[in-house]
């Protein structure tokens, strides 16, 4: 189960001058090298560099960051909160098989990975519906972007 205390990166834990310096370093397009106490260096891979850069940028904006492993199991209430729906609506989605889940005793759990997958499908369906509606408005001659 996710514990916010251990997975939350709070910007107040980093001295402001150090956070400012890290913001400058991670804003540069060049890769960053890590140096251990023995002088050994290794370059941060691009994907990880981009991830670190985003974390540093968010923290420089005084936003805390929470890391959630994909296999993290959410309660139905936490899953509903993440998706921005009611708990009952989430339970209905689980019962319809739209989101995979498992049980721990009598309690349902949903992995973060499955929430992300559902969210992506839901957003794609919404985008397709909006695109279709836009096409219909354009075809009907009711779309006038220049006026």
Secondary structure by P-SEA (a helix, b strand, c coil): cccccccccccccccaaaaaaaaaaaaccbbbbbbccccbbbbccaaaaaaaaaaaaaaaacbbbbbbcccccccaaaaaaaacccaaaaaaaaaaccccccccccbbbbcaaaaaaaaaaaaaaaaaaaaaaaaaaaaaccccccc
